[in-house]
Amino acid sequence: MYRFLLTPRWWGINLFVVLAIPFCVFMGTWQLGRFEDRVQSHEQAEKAPDPSTRAAKPLDALLPVDKVTSGRPAIATGTYADQFLVPGRKLEDRQGFYVLNMLRTDSGKALPVVRGWLPGSATDARVPAAPKGEVTVTGDLQASENTHSDGVNVRGGLPSGQVGMISAATLVNLVPYDVYDAWVTLPEAEAGGTGGAMKPVPAAAPEGSGLDLKAFQNLGYTGEWFVFAAFVLFMWFRLVRREAEAERDIALGLVPEEAAAEAADPAAETAEAPEGAPKDAPEDPSSPDYDVASTPVR
């Protein structure tokens, strides 16, 4: 009864099932592993001390930025150079912008420093001036932003002096010197009153270290892949059952006579009457097979 499984058509179906189910299981397991990694990193972050409370270290000793060094206090010495405003940034549910200055260090590279946050729209008229001369800053280290970071503006078209993303890839096109692939945010207002009007920007947790929406998306994708595997297996069993029932009906002669006749001679029904002619059309009296006796009297 199941010999049809060895036909070429069913060989293709069986091959698809054999390949699809392991693939779905693999993808579901991979997504589950990503969710478990996020849970583990979240638990480790909760147990670990606050990075901002640890001893400050020189900037170069903390690079490159990873989940361990993100948020650690970094020390850098240099002179403030170009200034940019980063619009569309929220702080305490209020809309505003960051004040970003490039700190030229002795190495020749510049470190982006977020000096603080101001409410409202980005405008130079309200921005406190950066300190003059050589300064030493201690700020919480952050990794360069990407297109998935909160508040990032990827639409472009910003006025001169504004940037939508704090990253070396963006800033290196705006300044004539190299830029560190990191940035720092000052935890306190600048001394001397120059930054007194600005609020410090708290350091963000490293990406992928918490149970955010992306983590639960991984869990949802896990369920979807396993559902796909179950669906493929269900459809295969359903197709096999339907094919087996059809083979059994044919073997027992349970196929309707009309269907059997049409299968044997598909043109039989077409030959009975011309195409488009009504089934109850009157017979032609000139036909030799015309039966006068059977003609109803009107």
Backbone as CSV, one residue per row, in Angstrom:
resi,resn,N_x,N_y,N_z,CA_x,CA_y,CA_z,C_x,C_y,C_z
1,MET,0.822,-1.209,0.000,0.000,0.000,0.000,0.862,1.268,0.000
2,TYR,2.042,1.165,0.594,2.898,2.345,0.707,4.035,2.343,-0.314
3,ARG,3.839,1.591,-1.397,4.865,1.584,-2.426,4.982,2.933,-3.131
4,PHE,3.936,3.758,-3.040,3.983,5.067,-3.688,5.086,5.950,-3.091
5,LEU,5.550,5.600,-1.861,6.611,6.390,-1.246,7.929,6.280,-2.014
6,LEU,8.033,5.274,-2.890,9.254,5.079,-3.665,9.180,5.697,-5.045
7,THR,8.086,6.383,-5.345,7.962,7.041,-6.640,8.810,8.305,-6.660
8,PRO,9.197,8.790,-7.858,10.038,10.000,-7.940,9.417,11.215,-7.236
9,ARG,8.094,11.373,-7.366,7.449,12.534,-6.735,7.612,12.470,-5.223
10,TRP,7.434,11.291,-4.637,7.547,11.162,-3.194,8.996,11.166,-2.728
11,TRP,9.922,10.807,-3.606,11.326,10.944,-3.247,11.656,12.409,-2.988
12,GLY,11.107,13.303,-3.817,11.330,14.733,-3.608,10.713,15.234,-2.312
13,ILE,9.487,14.759,-2.026,8.824,15.179,-0.779,9.590,14.669,0.432
14,ASN,10.009,13.397,0.379,10.742,12.820,1.510,12.073,13.524,1.738
15,LEU,12.749,13.886,0.662,14.027,14.583,0.798,13.828,15.953,1.446
16,PHE,12.770,16.651,1.042,12.479,17.954,1.648,12.234,17.823,3.152
17,VAL,11.467,16.804,3.542,11.160,16.602,4.963,12.420,16.259,5.743
18,VAL,13.250,15.386,5.172,14.474,14.960,5.856,15.421,16.139,6.075
19,LEU,15.437,17.085,5.148,16.319,18.239,5.288,15.685,19.350,6.121
20,ALA,14.365,19.528,6.004,13.703,20.651,6.667,13.643,20.478,8.181
21,ILE,13.334,19.266,8.651,13.170,19.062,10.097,14.477,19.284,10.850
22,PRO,15.608,18.705,10.452,16.855,19.002,11.176,17.235,20.480,11.113
23,PHE,16.961,21.132,9.981,17.286,22.557,9.870,16.473,23.374,10.864
24,CYS,15.181,23.101,10.969,14.329,23.828,11.916,14.770,23.572,13.351
25,VAL,15.110,22.328,13.660,15.563,22.000,15.019,16.876,22.721,15.323
26,PHE,17.781,22.747,14.350,19.069,23.438,14.550,18.855,24.929,14.799
27,MET,18.011,25.577,13.979,17.771,27.005,14.152,17.074,27.292,15.478
28,GLY,16.137,26.446,15.879,15.471,26.635,17.161,16.440,26.488,18.322
29,THR,17.340,25.504,18.240,18.341,25.313,19.292,19.302,26.491,19.349
30,TRP,19.658,27.024,18.179,20.571,28.172,18.135,19.932,29.401,18.772
31,GLN,18.672,29.671,18.454,17.979,30.802,19.056,17.829,30.612,20.559
32,LEU,17.567,29.393,21.001,17.470,29.118,22.436,18.812,29.353,23.119
33,GLY,19.893,28.989,22.451,21.213,29.221,23.009,21.511,30.704,23.167
34,ARG,21.080,31.512,22.190,21.286,32.959,22.303,20.498,33.530,23.471
35,PHE,19.290,33.042,23.681,18.496,33.515,24.814,19.161,33.120,26.133
36,GLU,19.653,31.893,26.217,20.312,31.450,27.444,21.587,32.252,27.707
37,ASP,22.307,32.614,26.644,23.507,33.440,26.824,23.142,34.807,27.390
38,ARG,22.050,35.377,26.912,21.618,36.686,27.430,21.195,36.570,28.890
39,VAL,20.508,35.485,29.237,20.115,35.292,30.635,21.348,35.160,31.516
40,GLN,22.340,34.402,31.050,23.551,34.208,31.827,24.316,35.516,32.001
41,SER,24.446,36.287,30.915,25.155,37.561,31.012,24.408,38.542,31.908
42,HIS,23.072,38.474,31.893,22.272,39.336,32.767,22.506,38.971,34.230
43,GLU,22.550,37.693,34.530,22.798,37.261,35.905,24.198,37.657,36.355
44,GLN,25.177,37.532,35.466,26.537,37.924,35.818,26.640,39.425,36.042
45,ALA,25.912,40.203,35.223,25.951,41.655,35.389,25.323,42.084,36.711
46,GLU,24.286,41.363,37.140,23.652,41.706,38.417,24.560,41.370,39.605
47,LYS,25.319,40.294,39.496,26.203,39.895,40.582,27.469,40.744,40.627
48,ALA,27.905,41.215,39.477,29.142,41.991,39.421,28.929,43.391,40.011
49,PRO,29.962,43.995,40.555,29.836,45.357,41.081,29.597,46.364,39.964
50,ASP,29.039,47.497,40.321,28.775,48.549,39.354,30.094,48.980,38.716
51,PRO,30.206,48.928,37.367,31.486,49.282,36.732,31.957,50.692,37.096
52,SER,31.012,51.614,37.295,31.402,52.996,37.579,32.038,53.150,38.947
53,THR,31.875,52.163,39.836,32.461,52.245,41.176,33.875,51.678,41.219
54,ARG,34.330,51.090,40.140,35.671,50.514,40.120,36.705,51.593,39.853
55,ALA,37.950,51.282,40.137,39.024,52.267,40.005,39.219,52.650,38.541
56,ALA,39.467,53.928,38.331,39.676,54.428,36.973,41.026,53.963,36.443
57,LYS,41.061,53.677,35.145,42.288,53.261,34.478,42.502,54.096,33.227
58,PRO,43.745,54.155,32.745,43.992,54.874,31.493,43.165,54.290,30.349
59,LEU,42.790,55.139,29.432,41.908,54.734,28.336,42.458,53.544,27.564
60,ASP,43.747,53.600,27.190,44.316,52.538,26.357,44.310,51.186,27.059
61,ALA,44.280,51.176,28.394,44.282,49.911,29.135,42.918,49.242,29.131
62,LEU,41.876,49.964,28.741,40.517,49.413,28.746,39.996,49.106,27.348
63,LEU,40.801,49.350,26.342,40.363,49.102,24.969,40.830,47.725,24.512
64,PRO,40.090,47.062,23.621,38.789,47.477,23.064,37.656,47.305,24.070
65,VAL,36.575,48.019,23.833,35.445,47.984,24.755,34.698,46.665,24.588
66,ASP,34.436,45.994,25.711,33.626,44.775,25.696,32.670,44.825,26.875
67,LYS,32.030,43.694,27.158,31.043,43.671,28.240,31.681,43.868,29.609
68,VAL,32.985,43.580,29.712,33.679,43.733,30.990,34.111,45.176,31.211
69,THR,34.649,45.800,30.179,35.174,47.162,30.333,34.133,48.239,30.103
70,SER,33.003,47.889,29.514,31.964,48.889,29.272,31.449,49.434,30.598
71,GLY,31.412,50.747,30.711,30.981,51.400,31.937,32.104,51.676,32.915
72,ARG,33.311,51.145,32.682,34.444,51.398,33.578,34.929,52.829,33.428
73,PRO,35.339,53.461,34.506,35.903,54.815,34.403,37.236,54.796,33.662
74,ALA,37.364,55.667,32.676,38.577,55.756,31.879,39.146,57.168,31.999
75,ILE,40.466,57.246,32.060,41.155,58.531,32.197,41.841,58.856,30.878
76,ALA,41.674,60.095,30.423,42.325,60.552,29.207,42.704,62.022,29.377
77,THR,43.839,62.389,28.821,44.333,63.762,28.903,44.502,64.306,27.496
78,GLY,44.084,65.548,27.295,44.204,66.170,25.991,43.594,67.547,25.970
79,THR,43.311,68.007,24.771,42.745,69.332,24.564,41.461,69.208,23.759
80,TYR,40.426,69.890,24.195,39.157,69.849,23.468,39.294,70.537,22.119
81,ALA,38.713,69.907,21.103,38.759,70.453,19.739,37.337,70.639,19.216
82,ASP,36.995,69.928,18.151,35.683,70.105,17.512,34.548,69.729,18.459
83,GLN,33.440,70.438,18.268,32.241,70.182,19.075,31.078,69.822,18.164
84,PHE,30.300,68.834,18.584,29.125,68.402,17.838,27.960,68.259,18.805
85,LEU,26.762,68.389,18.257,25.540,68.163,19.017,24.867,66.902,18.498
86,VAL,24.351,66.123,19.415,23.699,64.848,19.066,22.218,64.989,19.402
87,PRO,21.381,65.311,18.434,19.962,65.577,18.726,19.160,64.297,18.940
88,GLY,17.946,64.488,19.461,17.018,63.375,19.606,17.361,62.419,20.725
89,ARG,17.975,62.891,21.807,18.343,62.024,22.913,17.497,62.372,24.146
90,LYS,16.940,61.329,24.757,16.076,61.515,25.927,16.846,61.289,27.218
91,LEU,16.445,62.055,28.231,16.972,61.886,29.579,15.841,62.188,30.549
92,GLU,15.530,61.204,31.382,14.423,61.332,32.333,13.112,61.678,31.610
93,ASP,12.885,60.987,30.490,11.665,61.135,29.679,11.510,62.525,29.094
94,ARG,12.575,63.258,28.992,12.544,64.578,28.366,13.401,64.554,27.108
95,GLN,12.938,65.249,26.076,13.644,65.278,24.806,14.733,66.344,24.848
96,GLY,15.894,66.008,24.312,16.992,66.958,24.309,18.103,66.504,23.399
97,PHE,19.342,66.880,23.737,20.480,66.529,22.889,21.737,66.435,23.747
98,TYR,22.714,65.695,23.226,24.009,65.571,23.890,24.944,66.648,23.363
99,VAL,25.873,67.069,24.228,26.967,67.949,23.822,28.226,67.095,23.759
100,LEU,28.759,66.941,22.554,29.882,66.038,22.307,31.095,66.843,21.861
101,ASN,32.208,66.664,22.561,33.463,67.329,22.184,34.543,66.295,21.929
102,MET,35.383,66.592,20.953,36.491,65.707,20.617,37.710,66.113,21.439
103,LEU,38.237,65.177,22.229,39.408,65.427,23.067,40.647,64.918,22.340
104,ARG,41.486,65.850,21.857,42.719,65.482,21.160,43.761,65.050,22.177
105,THR,44.185,63.803,22.108,45.158,63.263,23.059,46.564,63.328,22.472
106,ASP,47.557,63.000,23.300,48.946,63.021,22.854,49.227,61.968,21.793
107,SER,48.408,60.928,21.734,48.615,59.873,20.743,48.235,60.317,19.337
108,GLY,47.589,61.457,19.213,47.132,61.928,17.910,45.683,61.598,17.632
109,LYS,45.158,60.635,18.356,43.751,60.293,18.205,42.896,61.195,19.085
110,ALA,41.624,61.249,18.752,40.674,62.040,19.528,39.653,61.112,20.174
111,LEU,39.305,61.433,21.412,38.313,60.657,22.150,37.013,61.455,22.218
112,PRO,35.908,60.919,21.692,34.618,61.616,21.834,34.193,61.638,23.298
113,VAL,33.887,62.826,23.795,33.496,63.005,25.184,32.122,63.668,25.222
114,VAL,31.144,62.978,25.809,29.816,63.562,26.009,29.875,64.351,27.312
115,ARG,29.921,65.657,27.176,30.058,66.522,28.352,28.759,66.641,29.132
116,GLY,27.622,66.402,28.483,26.359,66.486,29.197,25.180,66.526,28.257
117,TRP,24.021,66.766,28.839,22.750,66.768,28.106,22.015,68.070,28.375
118,LEU,21.351,68.582,27.345,20.538,69.788,27.473,19.157,69.514,26.898
119,PRO,18.100,70.086,27.479,16.747,69.864,26.953,16.476,70.728,25.720
120,GLY,15.436,70.349,24.992,15.010,71.126,23.832,15.697,70.700,22.556
121,SER,15.677,71.592,21.573,16.279,71.306,20.272,17.751,71.689,20.282
122,ALA,18.511,71.055,19.425,19.951,71.293,19.369,20.251,72.675,18.808
123,THR,20.938,73.477,19.574,21.342,74.810,19.116,22.590,75.246,19.863
124,ASP,23.526,75.850,19.163,24.782,76.271,19.778,24.603,77.426,20.758
125,ALA,23.523,78.151,20.680,23.355,79.355,21.494,23.314,79.046,22.989
126,ARG,22.904,77.835,23.356,22.725,77.512,24.774,23.784,76.563,25.291
127,VAL,24.784,76.250,24.487,25.777,75.258,24.883,26.923,75.930,25.628
128,PRO,27.226,75.500,26.868,28.373,76.066,27.597,29.675,75.763,26.870
129,ALA,30.620,76.661,26.960,31.901,76.482,26.282,32.707,75.397,26.957
130,ALA,33.489,74.700,26.157,34.356,73.651,26.693,35.560,74.281,27.379
131,PRO,36.125,73.622,28.377,37.319,74.161,29.047,38.475,74.357,28.063
132,LYS,39.260,75.393,28.318,40.406,75.695,27.473,41.651,75.000,28.001
133,GLY,42.610,74.814,27.100,43.883,74.234,27.491,43.804,72.737,27.716
134,GLU,44.873,72.196,28.282,44.945,70.756,28.510,44.097,70.370,29.717
135,VAL,43.300,69.329,29.556,42.422,68.860,30.625,42.576,67.350,30.756
136,THR,42.269,66.868,31.929,42.227,65.425,32.195,40.802,65.065,32.562
137,VAL,40.211,64.191,31.778,38.817,63.811,32.008,38.752,62.370,32.482
138,THR,37.782,62.111,33.316,37.489,60.748,33.773,36.020,60.487,33.482
139,GLY,35.774,59.615,32.550,34.399,59.343,32.142,34.138,57.856,32.006
140,ASP,32.868,57.501,32.048,32.471,56.093,31.913,32.597,55.678,30.455
141,LEU,33.340,54.609,30.236,33.648,54.148,28.886,32.425,53.505,28.232
142,GLN,32.235,53.810,26.958,31.123,53.260,26.189,31.613,52.800,24.817
143,ALA,30.998,51.758,24.290,31.313,51.288,22.941,30.649,52.190,21.908
144,SER,31.238,52.236,20.728,30.647,53.027,19.651,29.226,52.577,19.371
145,GLU,28.364,53.527,19.082,26.974,53.204,18.797,26.853,52.577,17.414
146,ASN,25.730,51.908,17.202,25.408,51.358,15.888,23.962,51.694,15.552
147,THR,23.497,51.184,14.439,22.152,51.533,13.971,21.057,51.012,14.885
148,HIS,21.370,50.054,15.758,20.366,49.493,16.665,20.378,50.156,18.041
149,SER,21.293,51.081,18.275,21.368,51.745,19.576,20.196,52.706,19.754
150,ASP,19.779,52.881,20.994,18.655,53.769,21.300,19.013,55.217,20.968
151,GLY,18.054,55.892,20.310,18.209,57.312,20.024,19.009,57.644,18.790
152,VAL,19.598,56.654,18.137,20.440,56.914,16.967,19.586,57.395,15.799
153,ASN,20.072,58.417,15.099,19.394,58.958,13.923,20.134,58.468,12.683
154,VAL,19.502,57.577,11.931,20.135,57.016,10.728,19.563,57.625,9.453
155,ARG,18.661,58.582,9.591,18.039,59.181,8.401,18.966,60.159,7.703
156,GLY,19.889,60.767,8.458,20.802,61.723,7.865,20.123,63.077,7.655
157,GLY,20.779,63.930,6.888,20.223,65.245,6.603,20.273,66.203,7.781
158,LEU,21.175,65.974,8.740,21.283,66.853,9.898,22.070,68.109,9.534
159,PRO,21.801,69.205,10.228,22.562,70.443,9.961,24.034,70.278,10.290
160,SER,24.844,71.189,9.801,26.270,71.154,10.076,26.500,71.305,11.578
161,GLY,27.421,70.495,12.088,27.710,70.534,13.512,26.895,69.559,14.331
162,GLN,26.085,68.736,13.679,25.288,67.739,14.384,25.587,66.348,13.823
163,VAL,25.505,65.358,14.683,25.700,63.966,14.281,24.580,63.138,14.879
164,GLY,24.207,62.082,14.190,23.119,61.234,14.663,23.584,59.996,15.388
165,MET,24.902,59.695,15.304,25.428,58.475,15.906,26.821,58.756,16.460
166,ILE,27.078,58.314,17.679,28.393,58.490,18.287,29.224,57.246,17.975
167,SER,29.973,57.323,16.907,30.802,56.188,16.503,31.988,56.715,15.719
168,ALA,33.077,55.954,15.764,34.271,56.356,15.042,34.028,56.392,13.544
169,ALA,33.205,55.456,13.045,32.927,55.400,11.607,32.231,56.669,11.120
170,THR,31.430,57.292,11.975,30.734,58.519,11.596,31.617,59.750,11.782
171,LEU,32.288,59.833,12.922,33.056,61.032,13.260,34.329,61.172,12.442
172,VAL,34.912,60.060,12.008,36.163,60.144,11.267,35.969,60.855,9.931
173,ASN,34.749,60.908,9.440,34.470,61.619,8.198,34.234,63.112,8.414
174,LEU,34.184,63.532,9.677,33.881,64.927,9.984,35.070,65.689,10.550
175,VAL,36.113,64.979,10.944,37.285,65.620,11.542,38.541,65.162,10.811
176,PRO,39.609,65.982,10.806,40.835,65.639,10.067,41.841,64.836,10.890
177,TYR,41.375,64.030,11.836,42.281,63.237,12.653,41.588,61.921,13.010
178,ASP,42.381,60.975,13.498,41.843,59.669,13.858,40.988,59.771,15.121
179,VAL,40.040,58.817,15.245,39.101,58.820,16.366,39.128,57.451,17.031
180,TYR,39.126,57.448,18.358,39.043,56.190,19.095,37.700,55.507,18.819
181,ASP,37.752,54.180,18.756,36.523,53.410,18.571,35.852,53.209,19.932
182,ALA,35.541,54.310,20.579,34.908,54.317,21.896,34.576,55.767,22.228
183,TRP,33.842,55.964,23.311,33.566,57.318,23.804,33.304,57.234,25.298
184,VAL,33.371,58.388,25.959,33.131,58.430,27.391,32.067,59.480,27.685
185,THR,31.364,59.265,28.771,30.378,60.232,29.237,30.769,60.671,30.635
186,LEU,30.785,61.968,30.862,31.207,62.511,32.146,30.126,62.262,33.189
187,PRO,30.479,61.662,34.324,29.469,61.344,35.338,29.027,62.547,36.153
188,GLU,29.788,63.642,36.080,29.443,64.846,36.841,29.628,66.068,35.959
189,ALA,28.972,67.177,36.388,29.139,68.431,35.655,30.580,68.898,35.745
190,GLU,31.053,69.571,34.704,32.440,70.009,34.661,32.731,71.031,35.761
191,ALA,33.944,70.971,36.250,34.344,71.916,37.287,34.489,73.330,36.694
192,GLY,34.341,74.324,37.530,34.504,75.703,37.081,33.242,76.329,36.567
193,GLY,32.150,75.601,36.564,30.869,76.194,36.180,30.588,76.211,34.700
194,THR,31.554,75.796,33.845,31.311,75.850,32.406,30.253,74.849,31.974
195,GLY,30.109,73.766,32.724,29.110,72.765,32.359,28.008,72.653,33.372
196,GLY,27.846,73.658,34.180,26.859,73.565,35.237,25.436,73.440,34.756
197,ALA,25.152,73.963,33.563,23.783,73.926,33.056,23.443,72.578,32.439
198,MET,24.447,71.744,32.213,24.216,70.453,31.569,24.053,69.359,32.609
199,LYS,23.263,68.360,32.271,23.082,67.200,33.137,23.960,66.069,32.637
200,PRO,24.581,65.342,33.551,25.418,64.212,33.124,24.568,63.106,32.509
201,VAL,25.138,62.447,31.515,24.461,61.344,30.830,24.929,60.031,31.446
202,PRO,24.028,59.254,32.034,24.453,57.983,32.651,24.901,56.989,31.591
203,ALA,25.864,56.168,31.979,26.372,55.145,31.061,25.311,54.075,30.845
204,ALA,25.222,53.603,29.620,24.257,52.556,29.278,24.892,51.182,29.464
205,ALA,24.066,50.211,29.757,24.555,48.840,29.889,25.040,48.334,28.540
206,PRO,26.065,47.491,28.509,26.562,46.978,27.230,25.486,46.217,26.477
207,GLU,25.526,46.325,25.188,24.505,45.688,24.346,24.552,44.173,24.500
208,GLY,23.363,43.583,24.650,23.261,42.134,24.776,23.510,41.606,26.167
209,SER,23.576,42.497,27.173,23.857,42.037,28.532,22.617,41.988,29.411
210,GLY,21.472,42.353,28.901,20.263,42.377,29.713,19.123,41.635,29.048
211,LEU,18.037,41.437,29.822,16.845,40.769,29.289,15.954,41.819,28.648
212,ASP,16.371,42.308,27.499,15.604,43.305,26.787,14.673,42.635,25.787
213,LEU,14.069,43.449,24.933,13.127,42.922,23.943,13.800,41.935,22.993
214,LYS,15.054,42.186,22.636,15.743,41.291,21.723,15.910,39.898,22.334
215,ALA,16.139,39.856,23.643,16.294,38.553,24.291,15.018,37.735,24.178
216,PHE,13.887,38.362,24.412,12.618,37.631,24.325,12.231,37.362,22.869
217,GLN,12.760,38.151,21.945,12.567,37.824,20.538,13.272,36.511,20.201
218,ASN,14.468,36.315,20.750,15.161,35.043,20.541,14.342,33.880,21.073
219,LEU,13.699,34.077,22.220,12.862,33.011,22.785,11.655,32.751,21.897
220,GLY,11.059,33.809,21.353,9.926,33.632,20.447,10.322,32.927,19.164
221,TYR,11.502,33.277,18.615,11.977,32.605,17.411,12.237,31.126,17.668
222,THR,12.667,30.804,18.898,12.876,29.397,19.246,11.583,28.606,19.085
223,GLY,10.492,29.140,19.651,9.199,28.466,19.525,8.749,28.358,18.084
224,GLU,8.989,29.404,17.286,8.558,29.380,15.884,9.262,28.275,15.102
225,TRP,10.573,28.125,15.307,11.304,27.101,14.547,10.842,25.697,14.908
226,PHE,10.567,25.455,16.193,10.081,24.124,16.575,8.657,23.888,16.066
227,VAL,7.854,24.942,16.002,6.511,24.803,15.422,6.615,24.479,13.936
228,PHE,7.557,25.112,13.228,7.760,24.813,11.811,8.134,23.347,11.620
229,ALA,9.010,22.821,12.466,9.409,21.416,12.356,8.211,20.490,12.567
230,ALA,7.393,20.810,13.571,6.203,19.994,13.826,5.213,20.094,12.673
231,PHE,5.095,21.277,12.084,4.159,21.467,10.972,4.597,20.654,9.743
232,VAL,5.900,20.656,9.453,6.400,19.870,8.311,6.105,18.387,8.519
233,LEU,6.353,17.894,9.727,6.089,16.480,10.015,4.596,16.167,9.932
234,PHE,3.759,17.064,10.426,2.307,16.865,10.365,1.819,16.813,8.928
235,MET,2.297,17.729,8.092,1.862,17.749,6.699,2.332,16.505,5.961
236,TRP,3.525,15.999,6.286,4.004,14.784,5.629,3.095,13.611,5.975
237,PHE,2.748,13.437,7.258,1.850,12.356,7.660,0.477,12.510,7.002
238,ARG,0.019,13.745,6.880,-1.292,13.964,6.276,-1.288,13.589,4.793
239,LEU,-0.220,13.979,4.089,-0.123,13.631,2.668,-0.006,12.117,2.486
240,VAL,0.770,11.459,3.332,0.913,10.000,3.237,-0.423,9.316,3.487
241,ARG,-1.150,9.775,4.478,-2.445,9.157,4.792,-3.436,9.335,3.648
242,ARG,-3.463,10.550,3.083,-4.394,10.788,1.983,-4.046,9.940,0.766
243,GLU,-2.752,9.827,0.476,-2.334,9.013,-0.666,-2.649,7.534,-0.426
244,ALA,-2.436,7.065,0.810,-2.721,5.662,1.124,-4.214,5.377,1.021
245,GLU,-5.050,6.291,1.467,-6.502,6.103,1.363,-6.947,6.062,-0.091
246,ALA,-6.325,6.905,-0.926,-6.672,6.890,-2.348,-6.278,5.561,-2.987
247,GLU,-5.097,5.055,-2.645,-4.665,3.763,-3.185,-5.600,2.641,-2.717
248,ARG,-6.052,2.692,-1.473,-6.951,1.665,-0.955,-8.302,1.715,-1.655
249,ASP,-8.823,2.919,-1.886,-10.118,3.051,-2.559,-10.055,2.495,-3.975
250,ILE,-8.941,2.754,-4.640,-8.801,2.226,-6.003,-8.731,0.698,-5.973
251,ALA,-7.997,0.166,-4.998,-7.876,-1.295,-4.903,-9.213,-1.954,-4.580
252,LEU,-10.065,-1.319,-3.799,-11.360,-1.880,-3.424,-12.461,-1.530,-4.420
253,GLY,-12.123,-0.773,-5.445,-13.122,-0.399,-6.441,-14.141,0.585,-5.930
254,LEU,-13.755,1.404,-4.997,-14.676,2.380,-4.420,-14.681,3.701,-5.163
255,VAL,-13.968,3.774,-6.276,-13.949,5.004,-7.058,-15.282,5.133,-7.774
256,PRO,-15.964,6.271,-7.764,-17.260,6.442,-8.440,-17.158,6.110,-9.917
257,GLU,-18.297,5.532,-10.499,-18.296,5.129,-11.899,-18.052,6.312,-12.821
258,GLU,-18.651,7.466,-12.489,-18.456,8.638,-13.342,-16.983,9.024,-13.390
259,ALA,-16.342,8.992,-12.214,-14.931,9.357,-12.184,-14.095,8.345,-12.951
260,ALA,-14.476,7.024,-12.816,-13.739,5.991,-13.540,-13.911,6.139,-15.047
261,ALA,-15.140,6.465,-15.485,-15.392,6.623,-16.923,-14.637,7.821,-17.477
262,GLU,-14.666,8.916,-16.709,-13.955,10.098,-17.179,-12.453,9.846,-17.209
263,ALA,-11.972,9.056,-16.229,-10.548,8.743,-16.228,-10.179,7.859,-17.408
264,ALA,-11.103,6.913,-17.766,-10.827,6.021,-18.889,-10.930,6.729,-20.224
265,ASP,-11.933,7.600,-20.406,-12.141,8.299,-21.676,-12.544,9.736,-21.382
266,PRO,-11.595,10.621,-21.188,-11.929,12.000,-20.847,-12.727,12.704,-21.918
267,ALA,-12.659,12.227,-23.217,-13.351,12.918,-24.301,-14.770,12.421,-24.489
268,ALA,-15.210,11.432,-23.658,-16.533,10.871,-23.854,-17.615,11.903,-23.616
269,GLU,-17.498,12.655,-22.535,-18.525,13.636,-22.216,-18.539,14.760,-23.232
270,THR,-17.363,15.095,-23.761,-17.290,16.172,-24.749,-17.945,15.765,-26.045
271,ALA,-17.871,14.459,-26.419,-18.426,14.002,-27.683,-19.940,13.911,-27.660
272,GLU,-20.564,13.941,-26.489,-22.014,13.793,-26.417,-22.727,14.994,-27.017
273,ALA,-22.232,16.158,-26.846,-22.893,17.361,-27.355,-21.852,18.388,-27.700
274,PRO,-22.150,19.211,-28.709,-21.193,20.259,-29.067,-20.989,21.200,-27.896
275,GLU,-19.798,21.778,-27.864,-19.479,22.704,-26.790,-20.393,23.921,-26.859
276,GLY,-20.964,24.290,-25.757,-21.844,25.454,-25.699,-23.289,25.131,-25.969
277,ALA,-23.618,23.925,-26.462,-25.008,23.580,-26.740,-25.720,23.209,-25.462
278,PRO,-26.965,23.665,-25.249,-27.707,23.313,-24.032,-28.032,21.839,-24.011
279,LYS,-28.042,21.261,-22.786,-28.294,19.827,-22.658,-29.711,19.450,-23.064
280,ASP,-30.687,20.333,-22.905,-32.076,20.013,-23.236,-32.490,20.566,-24.592
281,ALA,-31.511,20.765,-25.512,-31.845,21.294,-26.837,-32.679,20.267,-27.598
282,PRO,-33.728,20.674,-28.380,-34.579,19.741,-29.134,-33.801,19.068,-30.245
283,GLU,-34.206,17.834,-30.563,-33.526,17.104,-31.614,-33.934,17.649,-32.982
284,ASP,-33.056,17.428,-33.960,-33.287,17.889,-35.319,-34.245,16.916,-36.009
285,PRO,-35.461,17.369,-36.502,-36.419,16.458,-37.174,-35.849,15.800,-38.409
286,SER,-34.836,16.455,-39.019,-34.266,15.865,-40.249,-33.276,14.762,-39.950
287,SER,-32.991,14.574,-38.644,-32.040,13.529,-38.295,-32.670,12.163,-38.508
288,PRO,-31.916,11.156,-39.016,-32.478,9.804,-39.218,-32.853,9.140,-37.912
289,ASP,-32.275,9.600,-36.806,-32.592,8.981,-35.523,-33.743,9.680,-34.817
290,TYR,-34.383,10.632,-35.526,-35.466,11.381,-34.899,-36.690,10.490,-34.740
291,ASP,-37.239,10.393,-33.524,-38.370,9.539,-33.223,-39.618,10.415,-33.144
292,VAL,-40.514,10.268,-34.176,-41.713,11.081,-34.225,-42.668,10.724,-33.097
293,ALA,-42.712,9.446,-32.762,-43.662,9.016,-31.736,-43.344,9.596,-30.374
294,SER,-42.050,9.851,-30.192,-41.653,10.359,-28.880,-41.761,11.880,-28.796
295,THR,-42.154,12.505,-29.912,-42.273,13.960,-29.893,-43.532,14.368,-29.196
296,PRO,-43.485,15.186,-28.201,-44.694,15.593,-27.477,-45.625,16.418,-28.354
297,VAL,-46.928,16.193,-28.139,-47.948,16.942,-28.876,-48.228,18.226,-28.133
298,ARG,-48.210,19.342,-28.855,-48.432,20.641,-28.238,-49.868,21.082,-28.470
